[in-house]
């Protein structure tokens, strides 16, 4: 069957060389139907200029009395027989046979000029011996679609009892009359005018017969007609087929030669045109169209009014498409050409596409180059991969087709099923739900009801982390949760035995903090002997989006940003692949096991091919993006270092370059470099206690200091009550409002007594307001600097500054909690709340949470205004808080489009320098670099040190990324160049299989040549725009 797929290439080459003509198919129509059609067209043509020409061909019907054609045995002449059987005058090939065509043209188009006369076909003299001898006839017609003498076959006669009467010569090559594309013969239908409307009449009703075995010409030996259902891209049709019995070709071979794919081999009664298979294949790959929907559309296309009357060939279509997908993969992967024999260290009969940019020793990377690579060049030659699961690609429990198996047999993306089952029987499923990372427990403990009636709960797959291509044999099925034993199997077979030549491997996994434990010991398994030495070379990290759902310790020790030699690898690329494949989940979960594997393998192959197509533009886009970021960050660091002592910079550089012995030393260093350890957020309570401790150490009167602290705290509390009452009084009842004002007035009066004692200088400014929520308290922050000096409020102003600072950070912390609670309530409402009653309750809760959120924001604004008045520095970490900044990203869902480029409000990243990128300072709201130590100089140095290390980490990752991209450009160019040479070589070696194999090999070689040229063009642009400080070896 696969030979037929290469046949189209054979025809193209032979036509160009002039060695053969394209195949012809002869169609016979009954006389009465043809004449009725002609009369209909003639009547319509008289009514106006509109011409109705169905099939766009010329009917070779003489304008005189309808006759039948018959070829003379003595010469290649055509006889026209009357209906009564008497012979008319003989028409020689030398006569003007085209006059009849002109008459027919006038009959079809009476209001137009004569058509251009088609070229008169060359007529060969008859060979009586070859016609009389059945053996010689069989030998001459043994070729599938290329008769040795097509012009002589064109002149074949139609016997008298066949009742003729119209003849179409259909040619796949010529467009001039009377030739049309041979593929249309399987599908087109007429619409005839009757009862004042058009009615569709199929070609089968008009007497169409498809002749096989002789390039479309009727076989003289065959007399049996076979009724078949032919499915084409424009509908499902019934056709009569006549096989050839003078050749040794099986019926299914004759159908394949005519570009019809039989639904069975023994006695086919249904066939699918290559066009409909290609059309559905294209749609299923790009839009994940289900076979059921496509077949239903074909039925409606055939008969929109009564689609149920059309033959349903959904079951046969599914079977044929499985074979078609497999044959297509065999052809495109080079398996049919034995490509694996031409690539060293490549797995045998591999049907999957391999990433051309990732390192493959012996193909796009020299073993000598890898051996001589320095430790500082680790990132250039590291194989970056990512492992992840998908809960949508499930499979329902079926009671039919239990013994089904995949046609790919483990040579594509799914592992070989039988070996996988034997491994599970030996090892068993090892689940780990006892995660030490608290934020993972809710994710790992999936409800079993979610997988009800599912024999397969999810799949887990391995991709290259840099470009998002699926790795061969890196996908396995999972059952009810995540299993380390299955993940190990996918990882081991995705790497394969060729990974023994790789020195560095880095794995991105969303549970790497747990999966990495005992990984090396688990890989000491006889099922994958190559992993015994490879496992120790694997490093890992958590993807950049998923890491926000982990503990603070994981965010430090398992971050790509703080892991050397990882570049700007994100590790989240597989999520976009899952989003695409999820469109097919609805259909694949209904399929049998083998069918599902074949379908998903095909989708993965298409995904990989799309990635390869856009690889040149992707690499160029990434290089330009990170070049700009590298230049900007380099400029920021230089400006920051000008404010730091050179001795400190030198000391920090020494700390940064300290050698790492193992992962433990890396974790310890990250804890020191990228976090201000043992420094807590200042709170209002801690600041108050600190002031009292400071007074005690300086032998200051503790009672006075305590009174001042108490005085300021009480004043801030009253200020909060005033703000709260002003915000909520509009919705309060008059009685409740009056009670609240009375309580507030009582608190203010008690506080005024303390104010007269501790701050008597402000008494002249006090004005009693009948609305206590608007009465001024006259704290030190209510005056400017000159007024405070005049009123001798220096000491009390310092105390208020410290307490206000703690109040601001308390408000930020409360705001985070309020936003988190609001987001959680909103998610629950969207998912679970239905009905007016429950929505009303949910909205009430949301309104309360929203009020809490705005209340926290108002408290921060009060503290911030007071701090600005008291002398807050311009480079402070605290900033104004606007109304449109009261939001936070939901970390429980997958990152949406554009979110990575939209930073969250500043208050989620308190402690983040304004000139540092989001990814460089990505631990959100965990650490704030302001302490309660009395040695402010030491704290300032500590804050600057952490800030410098984080910026330096981001700069190192950007430099590594640019160097990695440079290597990927070179490896991609080399891969495409090697594929070009290999396809040419195997194309030449395939001459024994047929010229179609040769043509396909050269076509693939040309394609990879063009791909290499596109990457080379992009790489030339890269070399022109390399930023300073980055060394690229061209």
Secondary structure, DSSP 8 states (H G I E B T S, - for coil): -HHHHHHHHHHHHHHHHTS----EEEEE--HHHHHHHHHHHHHHHHTSS----GGG------SSS--EEEE-SSSS-EEEE-TTS-EEEEE-TTS-THHHHHHHHHHH-TTS---------------HHHHH-HHHHHHHT-SSS--TTHHHHHT----GGG----EEEEESS--STT---GGGGGT-EEEEEETTEEEEEETTTTT-EEE-SSTTS--SS----EEEEEEETTEEEEEEEE--SSS---HHHHHHHTTEEES-SSS--EEEEHHHHHHHHHHHHHH---HHHHHHHHHHHH-SS-GGGS---HHHHHHHHHHHHHHHHHHHHTTTTTGGGGSTT--TT--S---SSS--BTTTB-HHHHHT--GGGGGGG-EEEEEEEESSS-EE--SS-TT---TTTTSSSB--HHHHHHHHHHH---B----SSGGGHHHHS--GGGGTTEEE-EEEEEEETTT--EEEEEEEEE-SS-BHHHHHHHHHHHH-GGGGG-S-EEEEETTHHHHTTTHHHHT--GGGTTHHHHGGGEEEEB-TTGGGGS-HHHHHHSBSTTSTT-TT--S-HHHHHHHHHGGGHHHHTTS-HHHHHHHHHHHHHHHHHHHHHTHHHHHHHHHHHHHHHHHHHHHHHHHHHTTS-HHHHHHHHHHHT----SHHHHHHHHHHHSS-TT-----HHHHHHHHHHHHHHTT--HHHHHHHHHHHHHHHHHHHHHHHHHHHGGGS-HHHHHHHHHHHHHHHHHHHHHHHHH-GGGGGG----SSGGG-----GGGS-HHHHHHTT-HHHHHHHHHHHHHHHHHHHHHHHHHHHHHHHHHHHHHHH--SHHHHHHHHHHHHHHHHHHHHHHHHHHHHHHHHHHTT--TT-S-----GGG-----TTS---TTGGGS---GGGGTT--TTS-TTTT--TTS--S----S-HHHHHHHHHHHHHHHHHHHHHHHHHHHHHHHHHHHHHHHHHHHHHHHHHHHHHHGGGT-HHHHHHHHHHHHHHHHHHHHHHHHHHHHHHT--TT-----
